[in-house]
Amino acid sequence: MYALVTGATSGIGKEMAKLLANIGYDLVLVGRRENRLLYMQKYFSNKYGTDVITYALDLSNPENVVELFESCKELEITVVINAAGFGKVGYLTDTKLEDDINMIGTNIMALHILTKLFAEHMDYGHILNVASMAAFFPGPFLAQYSATKAYVLSLSKAVNYEMKKQGKYVKISALCPGPVDTEFNEVAGTNFALRSISAKKCAYIGLLGMFKGKSVIRPGIEMKAAGLVSRLSPDAVILPIEYMIQTKKLNG
C-alpha cells in the first residue's frame, strides 16, 4: 500500500513520511525541492526497504496537481496527506498579490483537488488535511493564511460527513496544530509567541488521530481550548486579541 504525502521535504509532511515508512507504507513524496526528495528517496529505501516515488512539483499550479493524480491513480494509495502549505505575515494591502495567489493555490486549490479526486477514486482509506489553529479564528496580519485554513477545516468536516452518507470507507480528517517547530516561521516572516511543539510530535498525533478516524485533530490541551474559545467568543473579542498577537510576532 502507498501513502501520498505533499509538503514532504520539510516539517510535518517530512515527519509523517518517516512514520509511514516505518510502519510499512510505500511512499509517493511530493515537494518543490528535488534534491531533498532524491535524498529522502535513497534514505527511506535503504533504511525501511520501502518503495519511494518522488515528484518535484509546484502545487500552486492546478494543472500540476491533476497530473499528479493521473500519474499515481493506478497505485494502491490508501493514505493521502495534504501537508503542503505556507503563510505570509502582514497587512493584506502590503503583501504581494503573487504571494497571495500562490498561497491560495497551494493551501486551498491543490488540497481541494487532491481531496476531491482521491475521495472519489479510493475504495477505502484516509485523507488527512493539515489545517491550523488559525482555522478557528479570523487572523489580522495573517488574514489570507487564516482564511485558507478555515477553508481546509470546513471542507474536511463536510466531506467526511458526505463519505459517511455515501457509505464510502474513506475518512477525511483535519489536523489543526498550533505553533510547530518547522520552516513556517522563516517563510512567513514571523516568530510564534506561543510555545511550539516538534514536527515529529505533531506528525505522530496527527497520524494516530487519522487512523482512529477522528474528523478534527487538535494536538495538545492548548489547541482543544482554542477550539472551545472560538465557539464561545464573538469576533469583537477575538479580532483585537489576534491583532495584538500577530503584531507582536512581527515586531519580535
VENHUTA-V837756 format. One record per helix or strand of 3 or more residues. SS is the DSSP state (2 for helix, 1 for strand). FROM is the first residue (numbers start at 0). LEN is the number of residues. If there is no record, write none. Layout:
# VENHUTA-V837756
<<SS | FROM | LEN> <SS | FROM | LEN>>
This chain:
# VENHUTA-V837756
<<1 | 1 | 5> <2 | 10 | 12> <1 | 25 | 6> <2 | 33 | 15> <1 | 51 | 5> <2 | 61 | 11> <1 | 76 | 6> <2 | 96 | 25> <1 | 123 | 7> <2 | 132 | 4> <2 | 142 | 24> <1 | 168 | 7> <2 | 183 | 5> <2 | 198 | 13> <2 | 220 | 12> <2 | 234 | 17>>
